[in-house]
Amino acid sequence: MAIALVGCGTAQAQMRDPTLTFYVAEVSGEEGWEDVMINPVLSDYVNSYLAVTALSGTYASYRADRLHLEAEGQIAYNFGEQHHWEFNVVPLLARWRWPAWRGAYATSAGFGLGLSYATHLPPVEVELEGTSEKLLIYWVAEFTAGPSDAPWSVSVRLHHRSVAYGLLGEEGGMNGVGLGLRYQF
């Protein structure tokens, strides 16, 4: 299966390895993403959650097909203490794929950067940060693991919205720790 991307002018790039990821994340009450990354299990969480569907595909690969550059689009619904939609666009997601462990398990790690738009000003972000914005910088960190001969894997993600050190506002954003499934077509 292939998805064609049309670039500027007449250039075309072929999108391959389309992948659908679904995860549910719980919003952290910690101040920084670093606190959540260091100890996600013992972090403080608030009564707010996300259900996210993401569609991604590889547009370039390097290092004997170990390093992939991907693009991803997400639709997220926030529920619990807040109820709104969130749309995230990640034009650059770098993913490293390790060789299968003993031929049985495939793993990867990815990091992506883009934009996030919330349909309403997120009240949990305002409560945690004092203020927020609808449009923020978005980044994702993900680790996947699954059987090497299967098209699916388990996904653990950090879902992060922020003002990017003042680029899009004074304060705002949140971190969500998610668990889900990733399926490659």
C-alpha positions in Angstrom: 0.0 0.0 0.0 1.4 3.4 -0.9 0.3 7.0 -0.2 1.6 9.7 -2.5 2.7 13.0 -1.0 2.8 16.0 -3.3 5.5 18.5 -2.3 6.2 22.0 -3.6 6.1 22.4 -7.4 6.0 19.1 -9.3 8.1 17.1 -6.9 6.5 13.9 -5.5 7.7 11.6 -2.7 6.4 8.1 -2.1 5.0 7.5 1.4 5.6 3.9 2.5 5.0 1.7 5.5 1.7 3.3 6.5 1.1 2.7 10.2 -1.9 3.2 12.4 -1.4 3.7 16.1 -4.0 3.9 18.8 -3.2 4.8 22.4 -4.8 6.1 25.6 -2.8 8.5 27.7 -3.2 9.9 31.2 -2.3 13.5 31.7 0.5 14.1 34.2 0.4 16.7 37.0 4.2 17.1 37.0 5.7 20.4 36.0 8.1 19.2 33.3 8.3 16.5 30.8 11.7 15.5 32.3 9.9 14.5 35.6 7.6 12.2 33.7 10.3 10.7 31.5 12.5 9.9 34.5 9.8 8.2 36.6 6.5 7.7 34.7 5.2 5.1 37.1 5.5 7.2 40.2 4.6 10.6 38.7 1.5 12.5 39.8 -1.5 12.3 37.4 -4.7 14.2 37.1 -8.2 13.0 36.2 -7.7 13.8 32.5 -7.1 11.4 29.6 -6.6 11.3 25.9 -7.7 8.7 23.3 -5.5 9.2 20.2 -5.5 7.7 16.7 -2.4 8.4 14.7 -1.6 7.7 11.0 2.0 7.8 9.9 4.3 6.7 7.1 7.9 6.6 6.2 9.2 9.1 3.6 13.0 8.4 3.8 15.2 5.7 5.3 19.0 5.6 6.0 21.6 3.4 7.7 20.6 0.1 6.0 16.9 0.8 6.7 17.4 1.2 10.5 16.7 5.0 10.6 13.3 6.1 9.2 12.0 9.6 8.8 8.2 9.6 9.1 5.3 12.0 9.0 2.4 11.6 11.4 -1.1 13.1 11.8 -3.1 12.6 15.0 -6.7 13.1 16.2 -7.1 13.1 20.0 -10.1 13.3 22.2 -9.5 14.7 25.7 -11.8 13.4 28.4 -12.1 13.3 32.2 -11.7 16.8 33.6 -11.7 18.3 30.1 -13.6 17.6 26.9 -12.3 18.8 23.6 -10.6 17.6 20.4 -6.9 18.0 19.7 -5.3 17.8 16.2 -1.5 17.2 16.0 0.7 17.3 12.9 4.2 15.8 13.1 6.1 16.4 9.8 9.3 15.1 11.2 9.5 11.9 13.3 12.8 10.1 13.4 12.6 6.4 14.2 15.5 4.0 14.9 14.7 0.3 14.4 17.0 -2.1 16.1 17.7 -5.6 14.6 15.3 -8.2 16.0 16.4 -9.6 19.3 17.3 -13.2 18.6 15.0 -13.0 15.6 11.9 -12.9 17.8 11.3 -9.3 19.0 11.4 -6.1 17.0 11.8 -2.8 18.8 12.0 0.9 17.8 12.4 4.3 19.4 11.0 7.5 17.8 11.0 11.2 18.5 8.9 13.7 16.5 8.2 17.4 16.5 5.2 19.4 15.2 2.2 21.5 16.1 -0.9 20.8 18.3 -4.2 22.6 18.1 -6.9 22.2 20.8 -10.5 23.1 19.8 -11.0 24.7 23.2 -8.5 26.2 25.7 -7.6 23.2 27.8 -8.8 23.8 31.4 -6.4 21.2 32.8 -3.4 23.0 31.1 -4.6 26.3 32.6 -5.0 24.7 36.0 -1.5 23.1 35.8 0.4 26.0 34.2 -1.7 29.2 35.0 -2.5 29.8 31.4 -2.2 28.0 28.0 -2.9 28.5 24.3 -5.0 26.5 21.8 -2.0 26.3 19.4 1.2 24.9 20.9 4.3 23.0 19.9 3.8 19.2 20.0 6.4 16.5 20.4 6.2 12.8 20.9 8.7 10.2 22.2 7.8 6.6 21.6 9.2 3.1 22.2 7.7 0.1 20.5 8.2 -3.7 20.9 6.5 -6.7 19.3 7.0 -10.0 17.6 9.4 -9.6 14.7 7.1 -11.5 12.3 3.9 -9.6 13.2 2.6 -6.3 11.8 1.7 -5.1 15.3 3.6 -3.8 18.3 3.0 -2.3 21.7 3.5 1.4 21.9 4.5 3.5 24.9 4.4 7.2 24.3 5.0 10.6 25.9 2.5 13.0 24.4 3.7 16.6 25.0 2.2 20.0 24.3 4.2 23.1 25.2 4.9 26.8 24.6 8.4 25.8 23.5 10.3 28.0 26.0 8.1 31.0 25.2 7.8 30.6 21.4 4.0 30.3 21.5 3.1 31.9 24.8 4.2 32.5 28.4 3.0 29.3 30.0 0.9 26.3 29.0 1.0 22.7 27.9 0.9 19.2 29.4 2.4 15.8 29.3 0.5 12.5 28.8 1.9 9.0 29.2 0.2 6.6 26.8 0.0 2.9 26.1 -1.4 1.5 22.9 -1.0 -0.6 19.8 0.8 0.2 16.5 -0.2 -1.7 13.3 1.8 -1.5 10.1 0.0 -2.2 6.9 
